[in-house]
Amino acid sequence: RSSDDCAETEQSRQTRKEEKMEQTFIMIKPDGVQRGLVGEIIGRFEKKGFYLKGLKLISVDRSFAEKHYADLSAKPFFNGLVEYIISGPVVAMIWEGKNVVTTGRKIIGATNPAESAPGTIRGDFGIDIGRNVIHGSDSVESARKEIALWFPECPVNWQSSLHPWIYE
Ligand code: ADP
């Protein structure tokens, strides 16, 4: 489906466009869920001022994980990566805000936790690249694809009343 199929009002779609609001897909990986980091991670995105627009705890199967990581299918770590993602439930989320794709990646930190700055999620909570706690879309285009893959149902449409306190 395209996001146009969902019941977002024309006005809220227009407002989002004018304010250069983006959406990104964020997933807390099985290690993050098992380690009890869900609240901590959601808190970081909330406190920054981003809006939670979709959220579910879900276990995915091999073919779904392979689809999500299709771009990496030629990598030597691909099979291990798929095993990791299907090893337990994940928390799939849509976050919205100005520049949320790029800023979300900064909040997450570098792919390898060993190179992630302290203060980032991977820098604070990870050690190994194959257990790096969280995924975030790397572009607006991949966010669009990932949101359509993980949220085939239309996400709830709501507006935060905090908006004027976060945006000038
Ligand atoms: P990112 O998740 O930061 O966008 P990539 O798209 O390059 O990074 O890789 C996707 C995921 O694959 C990483 O988050 C990590 O879980 C895994 N990964 C990447 N490189 C390696 C590697 N060299 N060894 C094991 N796992 C890796």
Backbone and ligand atoms as CSV (ligand in chain L), in Angstrom:
chain,resi,resn,atom,element,x,y,z
A,1,ARG,N,N,0.832,-1.194,0.000
A,1,ARG,CA,C,0.000,0.000,0.000
A,1,ARG,C,C,0.870,1.249,0.000
A,2,SER,N,N,0.349,2.384,-0.409
A,2,SER,CA,C,1.097,3.631,-0.240
A,2,SER,C,C,0.478,4.358,0.955
A,3,SER,N,N,1.238,5.296,1.553
A,3,SER,CA,C,0.707,5.980,2.729
A,3,SER,C,C,-0.553,6.757,2.357
A,4,ASP,N,N,-0.718,7.036,1.058
A,4,ASP,CA,C,-1.911,7.763,0.616
A,4,ASP,C,C,-3.190,6.957,0.833
A,5,ASP,N,N,-3.050,5.626,0.944
A,5,ASP,CA,C,-4.231,4.797,1.135
A,5,ASP,C,C,-4.791,4.923,2.546
A,6,CYS,N,N,-3.993,5.437,3.472
A,6,CYS,CA,C,-4.422,5.486,4.867
A,6,CYS,C,C,-5.273,6.712,5.139
A,7,ALA,N,N,-6.003,6.614,6.256
A,7,ALA,CA,C,-7.022,7.622,6.518
A,7,ALA,C,C,-6.483,8.896,7.161
A,8,GLU,N,N,-5.324,9.346,6.729
A,8,GLU,CA,C,-4.798,10.603,7.254
A,8,GLU,C,C,-5.579,11.735,6.579
A,9,THR,N,N,-5.956,12.755,7.348
A,9,THR,CA,C,-6.729,13.824,6.715
A,9,THR,C,C,-5.805,14.622,5.802
A,10,GLU,N,N,-6.401,15.233,4.815
A,10,GLU,CA,C,-5.630,16.045,3.864
A,10,GLU,C,C,-4.880,17.140,4.620
A,11,GLN,N,N,-5.540,17.707,5.654
A,11,GLN,CA,C,-4.909,18.804,6.392
A,11,GLN,C,C,-3.661,18.334,7.135
A,12,SER,N,N,-3.725,17.188,7.798
A,12,SER,CA,C,-2.550,16.749,8.549
A,12,SER,C,C,-1.423,16.334,7.608
A,13,ARG,N,N,-1.796,15.801,6.443
A,13,ARG,CA,C,-0.778,15.451,5.450
A,13,ARG,C,C,-0.062,16.720,4.960
A,14,GLN,N,N,-0.857,17.780,4.731
A,14,GLN,CA,C,-0.331,19.056,4.258
A,14,GLN,C,C,0.600,19.671,5.313
A,15,THR,N,N,0.144,19.641,6.576
A,15,THR,CA,C,0.938,20.209,7.671
A,15,THR,C,C,2.276,19.488,7.766
A,16,ARG,N,N,2.235,18.162,7.652
A,16,ARG,CA,C,3.455,17.365,7.747
A,16,ARG,C,C,4.438,17.755,6.641
A,17,LYS,N,N,3.912,17.972,5.441
A,17,LYS,CA,C,4.736,18.320,4.295
A,17,LYS,C,C,5.370,19.697,4.504
A,18,GLU,N,N,4.546,20.670,4.931
A,18,GLU,CA,C,5.041,22.035,5.105
A,18,GLU,C,C,6.132,22.095,6.164
A,19,GLU,N,N,5.997,21.290,7.185
A,19,GLU,CA,C,6.973,21.343,8.290
A,19,GLU,C,C,8.132,20.377,8.063
A,20,LYS,N,N,8.198,19.808,6.878
A,20,LYS,CA,C,9.250,18.846,6.528
A,20,LYS,C,C,9.315,17.711,7.540
A,21,MET,N,N,8.145,17.310,7.999
A,21,MET,CA,C,8.085,16.191,8.931
A,21,MET,C,C,8.353,14.900,8.172
A,22,GLU,N,N,9.134,14.032,8.775
A,22,GLU,CA,C,9.414,12.731,8.174
A,22,GLU,C,C,8.943,11.643,9.131
A,23,GLN,N,N,8.861,10.431,8.588
A,23,GLN,CA,C,8.665,9.265,9.450
A,23,GLN,C,C,9.842,8.322,9.250
A,24,THR,N,N,10.211,7.604,10.309
A,24,THR,CA,C,11.242,6.590,10.187
A,24,THR,C,C,10.768,5.302,10.843
A,25,PHE,N,N,11.368,4.198,10.406
A,25,PHE,CA,C,11.060,2.910,11.011
A,25,PHE,C,C,12.194,2.545,11.970
A,26,ILE,N,N,11.835,2.316,13.218
A,26,ILE,CA,C,12.802,1.937,14.252
A,26,ILE,C,C,12.392,0.577,14.804
A,27,MET,N,N,13.366,-0.319,14.922
A,27,MET,CA,C,13.066,-1.649,15.481
A,27,MET,C,C,14.042,-1.942,16.616
A,28,ILE,N,N,13.497,-2.287,17.780
A,28,ILE,CA,C,14.337,-2.779,18.870
A,28,ILE,C,C,14.523,-4.266,18.608
A,29,LYS,N,N,15.776,-4.665,18.410
A,29,LYS,CA,C,16.090,-6.033,18.002
A,29,LYS,C,C,15.921,-6.994,19.191
A,30,PRO,N,N,15.960,-8.329,18.940
A,30,PRO,CA,C,15.667,-9.288,20.020
A,30,PRO,C,C,16.544,-9.105,21.264
A,31,ASP,N,N,17.808,-8.726,21.088
A,31,ASP,CA,C,18.677,-8.520,22.267
A,31,ASP,C,C,18.202,-7.332,23.097
A,32,GLY,N,N,17.720,-6.287,22.421
A,32,GLY,CA,C,17.216,-5.112,23.143
A,32,GLY,C,C,15.970,-5.439,23.944
A,33,VAL,N,N,15.095,-6.283,23.358
A,33,VAL,CA,C,13.881,-6.697,24.071
A,33,VAL,C,C,14.259,-7.586,25.254
A,34,GLN,N,N,15.113,-8.606,24.997
A,34,GLN,CA,C,15.501,-9.544,26.065
A,34,GLN,C,C,16.209,-8.829,27.219
A,35,ARG,N,N,16.962,-7.801,26.897
A,35,ARG,CA,C,17.735,-7.103,27.919
A,35,ARG,C,C,16.938,-6.017,28.644
A,36,GLY,N,N,15.675,-5.886,28.302
A,36,GLY,CA,C,14.820,-4.934,29.020
A,36,GLY,C,C,15.132,-3.484,28.693
A,37,LEU,N,N,15.506,-3.236,27.418
A,37,LEU,CA,C,15.858,-1.868,27.020
A,37,LEU,C,C,14.725,-1.137,26.301
A,38,VAL,N,N,13.546,-1.780,26.235
A,38,VAL,CA,C,12.443,-1.183,25.469
A,38,VAL,C,C,12.052,0.198,26.015
A,39,GLY,N,N,11.829,0.271,27.311
A,39,GLY,CA,C,11.402,1.539,27.921
A,39,GLY,C,C,12.458,2.623,27.758
A,40,GLU,N,N,13.702,2.254,28.000
A,40,GLU,CA,C,14.833,3.188,27.872
A,40,GLU,C,C,14.902,3.772,26.449
A,41,ILE,N,N,14.753,2.903,25.457
A,41,ILE,CA,C,14.888,3.345,24.063
A,41,ILE,C,C,13.695,4.209,23.650
A,42,ILE,N,N,12.497,3.771,23.988
A,42,ILE,CA,C,11.319,4.589,23.657
A,42,ILE,C,C,11.445,5.954,24.335
A,43,GLY,N,N,11.914,5.948,25.588
A,43,GLY,CA,C,12.080,7.199,26.333
A,43,GLY,C,C,13.006,8.185,25.642
A,44,ARG,N,N,14.068,7.680,25.050
A,44,ARG,CA,C,15.018,8.579,24.376
A,44,ARG,C,C,14.375,9.273,23.174
A,45,PHE,N,N,13.583,8.518,22.405
A,45,PHE,CA,C,12.919,9.127,21.238
A,45,PHE,C,C,11.807,10.083,21.693
A,46,GLU,N,N,11.090,9.682,22.734
A,46,GLU,CA,C,10.019,10.554,23.252
A,46,GLU,C,C,10.574,11.860,23.786
A,47,LYS,N,N,11.624,11.746,24.606
A,47,LYS,CA,C,12.162,12.952,25.251
A,47,LYS,C,C,12.779,13.909,24.251
A,48,LYS,N,N,13.297,13.373,23.156
A,48,LYS,CA,C,13.835,14.228,22.099
A,48,LYS,C,C,12.738,15.115,21.515
A,49,GLY,N,N,11.509,14.610,21.493
A,49,GLY,CA,C,10.395,15.369,20.930
A,49,GLY,C,C,9.771,14.706,19.712
A,50,PHE,N,N,10.226,13.494,19.397
A,50,PHE,CA,C,9.610,12.790,18.272
A,50,PHE,C,C,8.275,12.182,18.705
A,51,TYR,N,N,7.413,11.977,17.705
A,51,TYR,CA,C,6.077,11.455,17.981
A,51,TYR,C,C,5.997,9.979,17.611
A,52,LEU,N,N,5.451,9.185,18.526
A,52,LEU,CA,C,5.253,7.752,18.288
A,52,LEU,C,C,3.999,7.554,17.433
A,53,LYS,N,N,4.165,7.012,16.242
A,53,LYS,CA,C,3.033,6.868,15.317
A,53,LYS,C,C,2.683,5.409,15.030
A,54,GLY,N,N,3.456,4.475,15.571
A,54,GLY,CA,C,3.152,3.053,15.388
A,54,GLY,C,C,4.015,2.266,16.359
A,55,LEU,N,N,3.461,1.162,16.910
A,55,LEU,CA,C,4.208,0.379,17.910
A,55,LEU,C,C,3.637,-1.023,18.028
A,56,LYS,N,N,4.488,-2.030,17.865
A,56,LYS,CA,C,4.015,-3.388,18.175
A,56,LYS,C,C,5.177,-4.313,18.517
A,57,LEU,N,N,4.868,-5.287,19.404
A,57,LEU,CA,C,5.799,-6.366,19.733
A,57,LEU,C,C,5.473,-7.511,18.794
A,58,ILE,N,N,6.474,-7.984,18.057
A,58,ILE,CA,C,6.170,-8.963,17.010
A,58,ILE,C,C,7.356,-9.906,16.801
A,59,SER,N,N,7.044,-11.183,16.573
A,59,SER,CA,C,8.070,-12.142,16.156
A,59,SER,C,C,7.936,-12.323,14.663
A,60,VAL,N,N,9.027,-12.213,13.938
A,60,VAL,CA,C,8.938,-12.378,12.488
A,60,VAL,C,C,9.594,-13.689,12.059
A,61,ASP,N,N,9.157,-14.218,10.929
A,61,ASP,CA,C,9.754,-15.471,10.448
A,61,ASP,C,C,10.897,-15.169,9.474
A,62,ARG,N,N,11.543,-16.259,9.059
A,62,ARG,CA,C,12.753,-16.122,8.237
A,62,ARG,C,C,12.492,-15.328,6.946
A,63,SER,N,N,11.406,-15.637,6.259
A,63,SER,CA,C,11.204,-14.982,4.956
A,63,SER,C,C,10.925,-13.484,5.145
A,64,PHE,N,N,10.263,-13.142,6.254
A,64,PHE,CA,C,10.014,-11.723,6.522
A,64,PHE,C,C,11.336,-10.999,6.827
A,65,ALA,N,N,12.172,-11.626,7.663
A,65,ALA,CA,C,13.466,-11.016,8.015
A,65,ALA,C,C,14.340,-10.868,6.769
A,66,GLU,N,N,14.284,-11.862,5.899
A,66,GLU,CA,C,15.070,-11.796,4.654
A,66,GLU,C,C,14.577,-10.658,3.764
A,67,LYS,N,N,13.289,-10.436,3.784
A,67,LYS,CA,C,12.723,-9.343,3.000
A,67,LYS,C,C,13.195,-7.994,3.555
A,68,HIS,N,N,13.125,-7.874,4.898
A,68,HIS,CA,C,13.546,-6.615,5.518
A,68,HIS,C,C,15.007,-6.288,5.189
A,69,TYR,N,N,15.856,-7.324,5.206
A,69,TYR,CA,C,17.289,-7.107,4.973
A,69,TYR,C,C,17.718,-7.508,3.559
A,70,ALA,N,N,16.778,-7.492,2.589
A,70,ALA,CA,C,17.071,-7.952,1.219
A,70,ALA,C,C,18.316,-7.288,0.625
A,71,ASP,N,N,18.518,-6.006,0.932
A,71,ASP,CA,C,19.671,-5.282,0.353
A,71,ASP,C,C,20.998,-5.868,0.816
A,72,LEU,N,N,20.991,-6.630,1.898
A,72,LEU,CA,C,22.248,-7.169,2.456
A,72,LEU,C,C,22.426,-8.652,2.150
A,73,SER,N,N,21.592,-9.178,1.243
A,73,SER,CA,C,21.577,-10.637,1.040
A,73,SER,C,C,22.910,-11.196,0.546
A,74,ALA,N,N,23.759,-10.351,-0.057
A,74,ALA,CA,C,25.051,-10.854,-0.561
A,74,ALA,C,C,26.147,-10.802,0.511
A,75,LYS,N,N,25.840,-10.215,1.664
A,75,LYS,CA,C,26.879,-10.045,2.699
A,75,LYS,C,C,27.169,-11.372,3.412
A,76,PRO,N,N,28.395,-11.565,3.822
A,76,PRO,CA,C,28.750,-12.824,4.497
A,76,PRO,C,C,28.019,-13.007,5.837
A,77,PHE,N,N,27.613,-11.907,6.453
A,77,PHE,CA,C,26.937,-12.000,7.761
A,77,PHE,C,C,25.418,-12.125,7.619
A,78,PHE,N,N,24.913,-12.211,6.362
A,78,PHE,CA,C,23.456,-12.179,6.141
A,78,PHE,C,C,22.698,-13.276,6.906
A,79,ASN,N,N,23.175,-14.528,6.817
A,79,ASN,CA,C,22.459,-15.615,7.493
A,79,ASN,C,C,22.438,-15.437,9.004
A,80,GLY,N,N,23.580,-15.040,9.550
A,80,GLY,CA,C,23.661,-14.784,10.992
A,80,GLY,C,C,22.738,-13.639,11.398
A,81,LEU,N,N,22.656,-12.640,10.544
A,81,LEU,CA,C,21.792,-11.484,10.815
A,81,LEU,C,C,20.318,-11.917,10.852
A,82,VAL,N,N,19.936,-12.745,9.889
A,82,VAL,CA,C,18.549,-13.227,9.838
A,82,VAL,C,C,18.249,-14.094,11.071
A,83,GLU,N,N,19.184,-14.987,11.430
A,83,GLU,CA,C,19.016,-15.817,12.643
A,83,GLU,C,C,18.802,-14.942,13.877
A,84,TYR,N,N,19.590,-13.890,13.966
A,84,TYR,CA,C,19.522,-12.945,15.099
A,84,TYR,C,C,18.141,-12.278,15.166
A,85,ILE,N,N,17.655,-11.804,14.018
A,85,ILE,CA,C,16.385,-11.055,14.008
A,85,ILE,C,C,15.189,-11.962,14.312
A,86,ILE,N,N,15.300,-13.264,13.963
A,86,ILE,CA,C,14.170,-14.165,14.236
A,86,ILE,C,C,14.320,-14.893,15.580
A,87,SER,N,N,15.361,-14.549,16.343
A,87,SER,CA,C,15.654,-15.295,17.574
A,87,SER,C,C,14.737,-14.926,18.745
A,88,GLY,N,N,13.904,-13.914,18.584
A,88,GLY,CA,C,12.979,-13.507,19.647
A,88,GLY,C,C,12.150,-12.341,19.159
A,89,PRO,N,N,11.189,-11.910,19.974
A,89,PRO,CA,C,10.345,-10.801,19.542
A,89,PRO,C,C,11.134,-9.497,19.397
A,90,VAL,N,N,10.652,-8.659,18.516
A,90,VAL,CA,C,11.226,-7.327,18.312
A,90,VAL,C,C,10.129,-6.297,18.548
A,91,VAL,N,N,10.519,-5.061,18.797
A,91,VAL,CA,C,9.538,-3.983,18.907
A,91,VAL,C,C,9.671,-3.097,17.671
A,92,ALA,N,N,8.616,-3.085,16.859
A,92,ALA,CA,C,8.594,-2.311,15.620
A,92,ALA,C,C,7.871,-1.000,15.868
A,93,MET,N,N,8.488,0.085,15.405
A,93,MET,CA,C,7.903,1.398,15.687
A,93,MET,C,C,7.994,2.338,14.495
A,94,ILE,N,N,7.051,3.266,14.435
A,94,ILE,CA,C,7.133,4.393,13.509
A,94,ILE,C,C,7.321,5.641,14.372
A,95,TRP,N,N,8.351,6.413,14.097
A,95,TRP,CA,C,8.557,7.682,14.792
A,95,TRP,C,C,8.506,8.815,13.774
A,96,GLU,N,N,7.921,9.934,14.191
A,96,GLU,CA,C,7.734,11.060,13.277
A,96,GLU,C,C,8.350,12.325,13.852
A,97,GLY,N,N,8.884,13.154,12.979
A,97,GLY,CA,C,9.407,14.454,13.405
A,97,GLY,C,C,10.257,15.058,12.315
A,98,LYS,N,N,10.661,16.313,12.535
A,98,LYS,CA,C,11.516,16.970,11.559
A,98,LYS,C,C,12.861,16.250,11.541
A,99,ASN,N,N,13.303,15.853,10.338
A,99,ASN,CA,C,14.629,15.226,10.194
A,99,ASN,C,C,14.795,13.924,10.975
A,100,VAL,N,N,13.706,13.247,11.258
A,100,VAL,CA,C,13.789,12.093,12.180
A,100,VAL,C,C,14.642,10.945,11.630
A,101,VAL,N,N,14.760,10.838,10.301
A,101,VAL,CA,C,15.574,9.736,9.760
A,101,VAL,C,C,17.040,9.926,10.162
A,102,THR,N,N,17.577,11.111,9.854
A,102,THR,CA,C,18.990,11.390,10.162
A,102,THR,C,C,19.222,11.493,11.664
A,103,THR,N,N,18.361,12.225,12.351
A,103,THR,CA,C,18.549,12.390,13.795
A,103,THR,C,C,18.369,11.063,14.522
A,104,GLY,N,N,17.429,10.253,14.039
A,104,GLY,CA,C,17.227,8.920,14.628
A,104,GLY,C,C,18.499,8.086,14.528
A,105,ARG,N,N,19.169,8.158,13.389
A,105,ARG,CA,C,20.421,7.413,13.208
A,105,ARG,C,C,21.509,7.937,14.156
A,106,LYS,N,N,21.474,9.248,14.430
A,106,LYS,CA,C,22.450,9.806,15.387
A,106,LYS,C,C,22.157,9.325,16.804
A,107,ILE,N,N,20.892,9.253,17.153
A,107,ILE,CA,C,20.502,8.766,18.483
A,107,ILE,C,C,20.925,7.299,18.635
A,108,ILE,N,N,20.821,6.552,17.548
A,108,ILE,CA,C,21.171,5.127,17.558
A,108,ILE,C,C,22.686,4.915,17.626
A,109,GLY,N,N,23.431,5.684,16.859
A,109,GLY,CA,C,24.893,5.544,16.838
A,109,GLY,C,C,25.372,4.672,15.687
A,110,ALA,N,N,26.694,4.562,15.543
A,110,ALA,CA,C,27.306,3.826,14.433
A,110,ALA,C,C,26.920,2.350,14.482
A,111,THR,N,N,26.969,1.698,13.306
A,111,THR,CA,C,26.578,0.284,13.199
A,111,THR,C,C,27.316,-0.593,14.201
A,112,ASN,N,N,28.618,-0.372,14.299
A,112,ASN,CA,C,29.425,-1.158,15.245
A,112,ASN,C,C,29.453,-0.463,16.608
A,113,PRO,N,N,28.890,-1.088,17.627
A,113,PRO,CA,C,28.845,-0.444,18.951
A,113,PRO,C,C,30.225,-0.026,19.450
A,114,ALA,N,N,31.275,-0.741,18.989
A,114,ALA,CA,C,32.631,-0.387,19.411
A,114,ALA,C,C,33.025,0.998,18.902
A,115,GLU,N,N,32.364,1.438,17.831
A,115,GLU,CA,C,32.671,2.757,17.252
A,115,GLU,C,C,31.577,3.778,17.528
A,116,SER,N,N,30.551,3.390,18.253
A,116,SER,CA,C,29.449,4.318,18.555
A,116,SER,C,C,29.828,5.187,19.743
A,117,ALA,N,N,29.546,6.482,19.620
A,117,ALA,CA,C,29.886,7.398,20.712
A,117,ALA,C,C,29.050,7.090,21.956
A,118,PRO,N,N,29.663,7.231,23.133
A,118,PRO,CA,C,28.861,7.165,24.362
A,118,PRO,C,C,27.746,8.207,24.278
A,119,GLY,N,N,26.594,7.886,24.804
A,119,GLY,CA,C,25.450,8.791,24.677
A,119,GLY,C,C,24.506,8.326,23.581
A,120,THR,N,N,25.025,7.538,22.638
A,120,THR,CA,C,24.138,6.928,21.641
A,120,THR,C,C,23.631,5.596,22.210
A,121,ILE,N,N,22.569,5.072,21.627
A,121,ILE,CA,C,21.997,3.813,22.142
A,121,ILE,C,C,23.000,2.673,22.003
A,122,ARG,N,N,23.574,2.531,20.800
A,122,ARG,CA,C,24.547,1.436,20.625
A,122,ARG,C,C,25.818,1.696,21.427
A,123,GLY,N,N,26.216,2.958,21.541
A,123,GLY,CA,C,27.414,3.309,22.326
A,123,GLY,C,C,27.219,3.035,23.808
A,124,ASP,N,N,26.001,3.192,24.276
A,124,ASP,CA,C,25.730,2.984,25.705
A,124,ASP,C,C,25.407,1.529,26.042
A,125,PHE,N,N,24.825,0.792,25.082
A,125,PHE,CA,C,24.279,-0.524,25.442
A,125,PHE,C,C,24.838,-1.705,24.650
A,126,GLY,N,N,25.755,-1.459,23.708
A,126,GLY,CA,C,26.213,-2.575,22.876
A,126,GLY,C,C,27.711,-2.805,22.942
A,127,ILE,N,N,28.117,-3.994,22.545
A,127,ILE,CA,C,29.538,-4.343,22.464
A,127,ILE,C,C,29.866,-4.860,21.056
A,128,ASP,N,N,29.104,-5.875,20.596
A,128,ASP,CA,C,29.400,-6.534,19.329
A,128,ASP,C,C,28.480,-6.040,18.209
A,129,ILE,N,N,29.018,-6.010,16.996
A,129,ILE,CA,C,28.243,-5.532,15.836
A,129,ILE,C,C,27.032,-6.437,15.561
A,130,GLY,N,N,27.168,-7.720,15.872
A,130,GLY,CA,C,26.062,-8.658,15.640
A,130,GLY,C,C,25.025,-8.673,16.754
A,131,ARG,N,N,25.170,-7.787,17.729
A,131,ARG,CA,C,24.187,-7.630,18.821
A,131,ARG,C,C,24.060,-6.137,19.113
A,132,ASN,N,N,23.645,-5.392,18.076
A,132,ASN,CA,C,23.695,-3.928,18.237
A,132,ASN,C,C,22.340,-3.285,18.566
A,133,VAL,N,N,21.436,-4.099,19.126
A,133,VAL,CA,C,20.265,-3.609,19.896
A,133,VAL,C,C,19.114,-2.997,19.094
A,134,ILE,N,N,19.441,-2.273,18.020
A,134,ILE,CA,C,18.377,-1.459,17.404
A,134,ILE,C,C,18.645,-1.230,15.918
A,135,HIS,N,N,17.566,-1.080,15.172
A,135,HIS,CA,C,17.635,-0.738,13.740
A,135,HIS,C,C,16.946,0.602,13.524
A,136,GLY,N,N,17.476,1.408,12.608
A,136,GLY,CA,C,16.789,2.623,12.160
A,136,GLY,C,C,16.976,2.802,10.663
A,137,SER,N,N,15.916,3.206,9.958
A,137,SER,CA,C,15.993,3.390,8.498
A,137,SER,C,C,17.121,4.344,8.135
A,138,ASP,N,N,17.751,4.072,6.980
A,138,ASP,CA,C,18.897,4.916,6.589
A,138,ASP,C,C,18.540,6.023,5.604
A,139,SER,N,N,17.290,6.084,5.145
A,139,SER,CA,C,16.865,7.181,4.258
A,139,SER,C,C,15.343,7.289,4.327
A,140,VAL,N,N,14.830,8.408,3.826
A,140,VAL,CA,C,13.376,8.598,3.805
A,140,VAL,C,C,12.730,7.520,2.928
A,141,GLU,N,N,13.410,7.183,1.836
A,141,GLU,CA,C,12.876,6.171,0.916
A,141,GLU,C,C,12.853,4.784,1.575
A,142,SER,N,N,13.942,4.401,2.259
A,142,SER,CA,C,13.874,3.075,2.898
A,142,SER,C,C,12.912,3.090,4.072
A,143,ALA,N,N,12.749,4.225,4.742
A,143,ALA,CA,C,11.743,4.319,5.813
A,143,ALA,C,C,10.353,4.034,5.253
A,144,ARG,N,N,10.063,4.614,4.104
A,144,ARG,CA,C,8.746,4.423,3.483
A,144,ARG,C,C,8.504,2.938,3.187
A,145,LYS,N,N,9.525,2.290,2.623
A,145,LYS,CA,C,9.393,0.858,2.300
A,145,LYS,C,C,9.256,0.018,3.564
A,146,GLU,N,N,10.080,0.307,4.572
A,146,GLU,CA,C,10.065,-0.494,5.794
A,146,GLU,C,C,8.745,-0.322,6.556
A,147,ILE,N,N,8.233,0.899,6.586
A,147,ILE,CA,C,6.955,1.139,7.272
A,147,ILE,C,C,5.835,0.357,6.563
A,148,ALA,N,N,5.862,0.362,5.227
A,148,ALA,CA,C,4.836,-0.383,4.476
A,148,ALA,C,C,4.954,-1.888,4.729
A,149,LEU,N,N,6.209,-2.377,4.885
A,149,LEU,CA,C,6.422,-3.812,5.128
A,149,LEU,C,C,5.966,-4.211,6.540
A,150,TRP,N,N,6.346,-3.420,7.532
A,150,TRP,CA,C,6.101,-3.787,8.937
A,150,TRP,C,C,4.731,-3.371,9.433
A,151,PHE,N,N,4.129,-2.372,8.795
A,151,PHE,CA,C,2.805,-1.895,9.212
A,151,PHE,C,C,1.852,-1.913,8.014
A,152,PRO,N,N,1.493,-3.136,7.540
A,152,PRO,CA,C,0.571,-3.195,6.409
A,152,PRO,C,C,-0.803,-2.632,6.787
A,153,GLU,N,N,-1.146,-2.723,8.079
A,153,GLU,CA,C,-2.373,-2.068,8.550
A,153,GLU,C,C,-2.068,-0.562,8.634
A,154,CYS,N,N,-3.060,0.270,8.475
A,154,CYS,CA,C,-2.792,1.701,8.541
A,154,CYS,C,C,-2.498,2.106,9.981
A,155,PRO,N,N,-1.378,2.810,10.208
A,155,PRO,CA,C,-1.087,3.252,11.571
A,155,PRO,C,C,-2.155,4.231,12.068
A,156,VAL,N,N,-2.295,4.298,13.390
A,156,VAL,CA,C,-3.238,5.244,13.994
A,156,VAL,C,C,-2.811,6.661,13.631
A,157,ASN,N,N,-3.782,7.486,13.288
A,157,ASN,CA,C,-3.468,8.868,12.948
A,157,ASN,C,C,-3.795,9.761,14.141
A,158,TRP,N,N,-2.782,10.308,14.798
A,158,TRP,CA,C,-3.030,11.227,15.920
A,158,TRP,C,C,-2.000,12.348,15.893
A,159,GLN,N,N,-2.344,13.475,16.469
A,159,GLN,CA,C,-1.430,14.614,16.540
A,159,GLN,C,C,-1.142,14.904,17.997
A,160,SER,N,N,0.121,15.111,18.326
A,160,SER,CA,C,0.493,15.415,19.703
A,160,SER,C,C,0.157,16.864,20.030
A,161,SER,N,N,-0.391,17.085,21.224
A,161,SER,CA,C,-0.708,18.461,21.630
A,161,SER,C,C,0.553,19.202,22.088
A,162,LEU,N,N,1.670,18.528,22.114
A,162,LEU,CA,C,2.938,19.182,22.492
A,162,LEU,C,C,3.546,19.990,21.352
A,163,HIS,N,N,2.972,19.862,20.167
A,163,HIS,CA,C,3.625,20.398,18.972
A,163,HIS,C,C,4.176,21.820,19.121
A,164,PRO,N,N,3.355,22.787,19.594
A,164,PRO,CA,C,3.884,24.164,19.686
A,164,PRO,C,C,4.977,24.330,20.732
A,165,TRP,N,N,5.150,23.346,21.622
A,165,TRP,CA,C,6.216,23.432,22.634
A,165,TRP,C,C,7.513,22.825,22.126
A,166,ILE,N,N,7.448,22.161,21.013
A,166,ILE,CA,C,8.637,21.510,20.453
A,166,ILE,C,C,9.103,22.205,19.169
A,167,TYR,N,N,8.140,22.740,18.402
A,167,TYR,CA,C,8.464,23.409,17.142
A,167,TYR,C,C,8.123,24.886,17.233
A,168,GLU,N,N,9.003,25.769,16.707
A,168,GLU,CA,C,8.695,27.216,16.760
A,168,GLU,C,C,7.906,27.648,15.545
L,1,ADP,P1,P,22.777,-0.266,10.159
L,1,ADP,O1,O,21.907,-1.208,10.959
L,1,ADP,O2,O,23.618,0.614,11.065
L,1,ADP,O3,O,22.025,0.505,9.098
L,1,ADP,P2,P,23.802,-2.045,8.043
L,1,ADP,O4,O,22.581,-1.735,7.225
L,1,ADP,O5,O,25.144,-1.932,7.388
L,1,ADP,O6,O,23.876,-1.163,9.387
L,1,ADP,O7,O,23.694,-3.535,8.609
L,1,ADP,C1,C,22.470,-4.019,9.093
L,1,ADP,C2,C,22.721,-4.847,10.319
L,1,ADP,O8,O,23.516,-5.981,9.966
L,1,ADP,C3,C,23.537,-4.161,11.421
L,1,ADP,O9,O,22.751,-3.317,12.227
L,1,ADP,C4,C,24.079,-5.358,12.169
L,1,ADP,O10,O,23.061,-5.918,13.013
L,1,ADP,C5,C,24.350,-6.337,11.042
L,1,ADP,N1,N,25.739,-6.247,10.600
L,1,ADP,C6,C,26.310,-5.296,9.831
L,1,ADP,N2,N,27.608,-5.542,9.618
L,1,ADP,C7,C,27.887,-6.709,10.269
L,1,ADP,C8,C,29.041,-7.520,10.425
L,1,ADP,N3,N,30.203,-7.160,9.889
L,1,ADP,N4,N,28.934,-8.632,11.183
L,1,ADP,C9,C,27.771,-9.011,11.744
L,1,ADP,N5,N,26.627,-8.284,11.628
L,1,ADP,C10,C,26.678,-7.157,10.894
